[in-house]
Amino acid sequence: MTADLSGPRWIDSHCHIYDERIPGGVEGSLETARAAGVVAMIVVGCDRASSEAAIALANAHDGVYASVGLHPHEARHGVDTIVDLLERPGVIAIGEAGLDHHYDNSPPDAQRRAFAEQIHIAHERSLPLVIHTREAWDETFDILDGEGTPERTIFHCFTGGPAELDGCVGRGAYVSFSGIATFPSATDLRAAVTACPLDRMLIETDSPYLAPVPHRGRPNHPALVSVIGTAIADLRGDPVSVIADATTDNTRRVFGLP
């Protein structure tokens, strides 16, 4: 993956480019991402099939890396359905793992068990842990405190406010902001964007979901990480280059990228 290096360089810390809704498909999304200065991306699995798809992409394309995980929606299937995939080349992290009580597509007990098991794996294998939490902040923090927050922990698609930001950063975690940061109605989240320590900030698209303004309502894709980063720079009053450099460096550090 060779990006346009004439402008800011970006890393999409969380995307699902194997999804059939991605505009242009895999090859098209990679091409437009390169043109937008995206130098790397983390493709994240949610179950066995999507984790296998992420691994295949990581092994087929430079600058693409895979995370293997069992999303809380899929927790009922059990972590044993994905754990062997961690041995495959191209895997650099575990997750997305966590809790989602907005839908509870898997029973809460199964979600808690799968989350705790993936935290344990992160510790055991010294892997970064990618967390998904929705309507479950206190419980998420309680499980992390009980199991011990892995040294390299990322709260993906952060949806909280300044109080939740403090809970993440206070546990040594990184916080990844998505296109929600461009939504004028996301008052608390935008306050967290301005309060986030620069050395703890990542940027993601979570594509094909959550396209940023002015692309909202359409499928998202990794090239739009530059739109999110520019909006965050404007919101904080920072130069775009500062946000691009910091988030790129942070992503390389937390995921151990070259």
N, C-alpha and C positions, 0 to 999 in steps of 0.2 A: 504494500500500500504506500504509494509515493504521493505525498501531499504537496500542494502549492505552498511554498515556504516564503513567498514574497510579503505576506502579511502576518497577522497573528496566528499562532499555532494552537490548536485545540485538541483535547481528547474527550470523546464521549464516554463517560464513565459507566454508562448503563444503557443498553439498547437490545432490541430483539429483531435483528434484521433478517432472521429466518422466517419471520411472519409474512404471510402472503399479502398482507395489506401494505407492506412497505412500498412506497412509490418507486417504480423502476426495478423492483426486485433487488436481489443481492448485488448484482453487478452494477446496476444503475445507481443504487444508493452509495456504493463504494466510490464510484466515479464522481458523483456530485459532492460527496464528503471530501474527497481529495481536493477538488477545486475550491472548496470552502476553507481549506487549511487544516482539515482534521487529520492529525498524524497517527492516531490510534483510536481503537474503540474496544470496549469490553462488551462482549455478547453474552447475555445472561440466560441461563436455563431456569425453568420453573418446574419441570418434571423430567422423567427419563428421556422422552422423545425430544423435547426442546433442548435439553442439555446435550444430547447426542448431536443435534443440529448445530449447536454452538461450537462444539468441539470440531466438527467437520469444517466449519467456516474458519476457525482458528488455524487449522492445519492446511487450509487451501490458500490463505491470504496473509501476506505480511502486514503487521500492524494490527491484526485482529486477534483477540485473546478471549478465552472462554471461562465462564464461571458455571459450575455445576451446582444445582440446588433443587430443593423441594419447597415450592411456594406454599404459604399457609392454605391456599385454596386446595392444594393437592396433598396436604399432610396426611389424609386418610390412607394414602397408598404406602406410607412408611419409608423411612430414610434408607432402608436396605434396598430399595428399588434403584437408588442412584449411586450408592457409595463406591461401587466398583469402577464407576466412570472417572473417579478422581485419579486413577492410575494412568489415564491416557495422556498422551502428549498434547500440549496446548492449554491445559487446565491450570489456571493461576489463582482461583478463589473458590469458595463455597458460598452458595446462596443464589437466588434470593430466598432467605429464610425469615420466619418471623410469625407475626400474628395479624389476622385481619378479621375484626368483629363487625365490620360493616356488612359483610355478606355471610360469614361463617359457613362457607361452602364445605369445609371440613369441620367436624366437631371440635369445640374448644380444647378438650383434653388431647385430641390428636395433634392439634396445632402446637400446644405447649410442649408435648413430647418431641415432635419433630424439630422444633426450634432448639430445645435444649440439646438434642443429639447433634445438631449441626454446629452449635457452639462448641461442644466437646470435640468434634472433628477439627474445627478451626484451631483449637488449642493443640490437639494431638499432632496435627500435621503442619503447624505453624503457617496456616493459610489465612488470607484476608477473609472476613465474614461480611457478606452483603445482606443487610437487614431490610425487610419490608414490614412496616407497622402502620396499621390503620385502625383508629378508634380503640387503641390498646396501649397508649403510652405508659401508664403506670405499670401495667402487667409486663410490658416489654422490659422496662427498667428493672423490675423485680427479678425477672428470670436472668437477665444479664448480671445482676448483683449476686444472685445465687450461684451461677455457673462461673462467673468471672468474665469480664468483658475482654475478648481477645485484643491483643496489642494492635492489630490492624482491623478495625471495624468501621464499616461505612453504613450510614443511614441513607439508603437510596430514596430518591423522590421525597425528600423531606417535606412534610405537610404541617408541621407545628409552628409555634410562635417562639418568642424569645425565651419563655420558660422551658419549653421542650429542647430548644437549642442548648441552653445551659446544661440540661440533663445529659445531652449527647456529648458535648465538649468536655463536661466535667468528668466523664468516664473515659476520656482520651480518644473519642471517636471522631471520624470525619463526617461531614454533612454534605450530601449531594443535592443540588437544587435543579429542578426541572423547569419546563415551560410554565408551570404554575406561577413562577416568580414574575411572569409578564402579565398576569391577570390582575387588573386594577382592583377587583373585589377581594383579592387574597391579602387583606390588610395585615393580619398577624404574621403570615409567612414573609411578606415583604419587609416587615420590621425585623424578622430574623435574618434576612439577607443583609440588611445594613449592619446588624450587630455581629454577624459571624466573623470570627477571627480569620484573617486571610490564609493562614497556614493550615486551616481545617476545612477549607471549602473545595468542593468538587462541583462539576457541572455535567448534566446528562440530558439526553432527550427522552429516555424511556420509550423510544419509538417502537411501534407506530402510534403510541398514545401521547396525549397531552401536548399537541403542537402549540408552539408559542404564538402569541399575538405578533404579527397580523395573519398568521396561518391557522389560527384556531378553527376547529371544525373539520379540518382536513387531516389525512394520515400524516404522522410525523416521520422524520427520517434524520440520520445523524448529521447531515450538513447543517441542520438548524441549531446545532449546539452553539454555533457562532452567533446566532440571533439571541439565544438565551444569555450567552456571555456578555454580549454588547448591552443588553437590557439591564443586566446586573451591574455592569460598570456604570451605566447612567444612573441607576438607582442609588448607588453608593457614592457617586461623584468621583470615581476612579477612572484613570485612562484605561481604555480597552486592553492595551498591552499588559497592564498590571494584572488584570483578571485572567487574561489568557496565560500569561507566564506562570502565575501562582497556581492556577488550577491544573495546568499541565504538569508542573513539577510535583504538586501534591498527589496527583493520580499516579504518576510514575513511582513515587515513593511508597504509597500505601499498597499498590498492587505489585511492586517489585518489577516494574517494566524496565527494559533496557533503555 
